[in-house]
Amino acid sequence: MNLSPSQKLIIAIVLIAVVAAAALFLLIVPKFTQMATLDDQIAQAADEIDSARSLLSQRQEVKARSPQTEAQLLALANQLPESPEMPGLIIELQDTVNTSGMEFISIQPGEPEAIEGGYTAIASEMVVIGRWQDCVDLLQRLRRITRQIRILEFRVEVFEDDDPDADATDTDKPTEVQATIVVEVYTMAQSSEASATVPAPSE
Amino acid sequence: MIRINLLPPEIIEKRKFEGRITYVGLAALVVVILLGVVYGFMVWQVSGKNDVLQQNKEAATQLLNQANSYEVFQEKEDLLDARMAVAAQALANRADWGRIANEISLILPSDVWLVYMAGSEEAGMEIAGNAVDSDADVPDVGHKAVAKTLVRLADLELLNNVWLTSSAKADYADTGKQVIEFTITAGVVRSAASMDSSANVPAPPSQTP
């Protein structure tokens, strides 16, 4: 097939244009797409850096607060311990009653009761005898003791001394009252984990 | 002067083609160089962006690792928050019986004394007491001391629904004297503070007569 020079020229130009277009679409345009993808990934990575930096900053603040956090946890463990710790409670109640000037007659702890919310309540009935002013003082002190308690109910009535040796004619003796107070203490653990007993000492 | 080209037309055409094909070749070369430059520039750009992306990823990983090393402190604080929430729930709305009893002591009229007091978070308060009933007063003061007690109790901010259940004259303990025996009930306003370890300052006594 004989082609004229003009036809050869046109074919050459078309060939060059096709090759140039192919190079453009096969080599350069994909690079633009790749760059756009990389830009997105860089922006995403920058966001990740920001959130990581924010998280780090937040945790550094938490670390700076950790001494206070530990102290609060310790204080909370005294207020609402993980076990009933009845010995500690009895000692603190006895000290409080003594400070109030009353006589601690009895205490009768009830069964631990699991409460929805992740804690256990133990109701205990205590009986004290003393003067009315001391009873008021005791009620105030009970709210301020380390172990947080709730006074569910109380009953204060005049105490009749059945002692036959007591001098009934002694009018100077101040009237004594007997207070029956039902307090509720709390532990963080559920009742199945709670134990009012003190573990036996290991040999 | 007339110029005469004796070359045959095919030769003339061939020479024109050779001249044009040279330009076309040059143009093709320029296009190839241009495409090469653009491609090289793009490859360089992509490489730079890849480096930036890698650096950013490494920085993010490093920061996350550093943040994760402090996770134990976060866990402690989360534990504290959870326990504080439990404590707040357990101790919410406790009645301040100490303050209530103290304020009742402060506001009782001097001619009234209590013989019984009971309080319950559910049922409220019940108070029983005696008031002096003098034989000599004319006109008879009678139950006015009980009324005074009711007014003063109603003024206490921790009590509500103060109600007189009964008030009656009675003999006082084989002394031959009479007293007014009364019984009062009241509701209790519970404090919002869940955990209170601070000292309670009693409210000033009511100024009502």
Contacts between the chains, C-beta under 8 A, distances in Angstrom:
chain1	res1	chain2	res2	distance
A	4	B	13	7.7
A	5	B	13	5.6
A	5	B	14	6.1
A	5	B	16	7.2
A	5	B	17	3.3
A	6	B	13	8.0
A	6	B	17	7.3
A	8	B	17	6.9
A	8	B	21	7.7
A	9	B	17	6.2
A	9	B	20	5.6
A	9	B	21	6.3
A	9	B	24	6.6
A	12	B	21	6.6
A	12	B	24	5.5
A	13	B	24	5.9
A	16	B	24	6.9
A	16	B	27	7.2
A	16	B	28	4.4
A	16	B	31	6.6
A	20	B	31	4.9
A	20	B	32	7.8
A	20	B	35	6.5
A	23	B	35	5.0
A	23	B	39	7.7
A	24	B	35	6.8
A	27	B	35	7.4
A	27	B	39	5.2
A	28	B	35	7.0
A	28	B	38	5.7
A	28	B	39	5.7
A	28	B	42	6.1
A	31	B	39	7.2
A	31	B	42	3.7
A	31	B	43	6.9
A	31	B	45	7.6
A	31	B	46	6.0
A	32	B	42	7.3
A	34	B	46	5.5
A	35	B	42	7.2
A	35	B	45	6.0
A	35	B	46	5.9
A	35	B	49	6.2
A	38	B	46	6.6
A	38	B	49	4.0
A	38	B	50	6.5
A	38	B	53	6.0
A	39	B	49	6.9
A	41	B	53	5.3
A	42	B	49	6.4
A	42	B	52	5.6
A	42	B	53	5.1
A	42	B	56	6.1
A	45	B	53	5.9
A	45	B	56	3.5
A	45	B	57	5.4
A	45	B	60	6.0
A	46	B	56	6.0
A	48	B	56	7.5
A	48	B	57	7.8
A	48	B	60	4.1
A	49	B	56	6.0
A	49	B	59	5.4
A	49	B	60	4.7
A	49	B	63	6.5
A	52	B	60	5.1
A	52	B	63	3.6
A	52	B	64	4.7
A	52	B	67	6.2
A	53	B	63	5.6
A	55	B	63	7.7
A	55	B	64	7.3
A	55	B	67	4.5
A	56	B	63	5.3
A	56	B	66	5.5
A	56	B	67	4.2
A	56	B	70	7.6
A	59	B	67	5.2
A	59	B	70	3.8
A	59	B	71	7.2
A	59	B	73	6.5
A	59	B	74	5.7
A	60	B	70	6.6
A	62	B	70	6.7
A	62	B	73	4.7
A	62	B	74	5.3
A	62	B	77	5.3
A	63	B	70	5.1
A	63	B	73	4.5
A	65	B	73	8.0
A	65	B	77	7.1
A	66	B	73	4.8
A	66	B	76	6.4
A	66	B	77	7.8
A	69	B	73	7.5
A	69	B	76	5.3
A	69	B	77	5.3
A	69	B	80	5.3
A	70	B	76	7.0
A	72	B	80	5.6
A	72	B	84	7.8
A	73	B	76	7.0
A	73	B	79	6.9
A	73	B	80	5.3
A	73	B	83	7.2
A	76	B	80	7.1
A	76	B	83	5.3
A	76	B	84	6.9
A	76	B	87	6.3
A	79	B	87	6.7
A	79	B	195	7.0
A	80	B	83	7.2
A	80	B	86	7.2
A	80	B	87	5.2
A	80	B	90	6.7
A	115	B	90	7.2
A	117	B	86	6.1
A	117	B	89	4.9
A	117	B	90	7.4
A	118	B	82	7.9
A	118	B	86	5.3
A	119	B	86	5.1
A	119	B	89	7.5
A	119	B	90	5.2
A	121	B	90	7.2
A	132	B	105	7.5
A	132	B	114	7.6
A	133	B	105	7.3
A	135	B	101	7.3
A	136	B	98	6.9
A	136	B	101	4.5
A	136	B	102	5.2
A	136	B	105	5.7
A	137	B	98	8.0
A	138	B	98	8.0
A	139	B	97	4.8
A	139	B	98	3.9
A	139	B	101	5.1
A	139	B	102	7.8
A	140	B	98	3.1
A	140	B	99	7.0
A	140	B	101	7.8
A	140	B	102	6.4
A	140	B	200	6.1
A	141	B	98	7.3
A	142	B	97	8.0
A	142	B	98	6.8
A	143	B	94	7.6
A	143	B	96	6.6
A	143	B	97	7.7
A	143	B	98	5.3
A	143	B	196	6.3
A	143	B	200	7.0
A	144	B	196	7.7
A	144	B	197	5.8
A	144	B	198	7.6
A	144	B	199	6.7
A	144	B	200	7.8
A	146	B	197	7.8
A	148	B	87	7.0
A	148	B	90	7.7
A	148	B	91	5.6
A	148	B	195	6.1
A	150	B	90	7.8
A	150	B	91	6.4
A	150	B	94	5.0
A	150	B	121	7.6
A	151	B	94	7.6
A	151	B	95	7.0
A	151	B	97	5.0
A	151	B	119	7.7
A	151	B	121	7.8
A	152	B	120	7.0
A	152	B	121	5.7
A	153	B	118	7.1
A	153	B	119	6.2
A	153	B	120	3.9
A	153	B	121	6.8
A	153	B	122	7.8
A	153	B	123	7.7
A	154	B	97	6.2
A	154	B	117	8.0
A	154	B	118	6.9
A	154	B	119	5.3
A	155	B	116	7.8
A	155	B	117	7.5
A	155	B	118	4.4
A	155	B	119	8.0
A	156	B	116	7.0
A	156	B	117	4.6
A	156	B	118	7.3
A	157	B	115	7.0
A	157	B	116	4.9
A	157	B	117	7.9
A	158	B	115	5.4
A	158	B	116	7.5
A	186	B	87	7.7
A	186	B	90	4.5
A	186	B	91	7.5
A	188	B	83	6.4
A	188	B	86	6.4
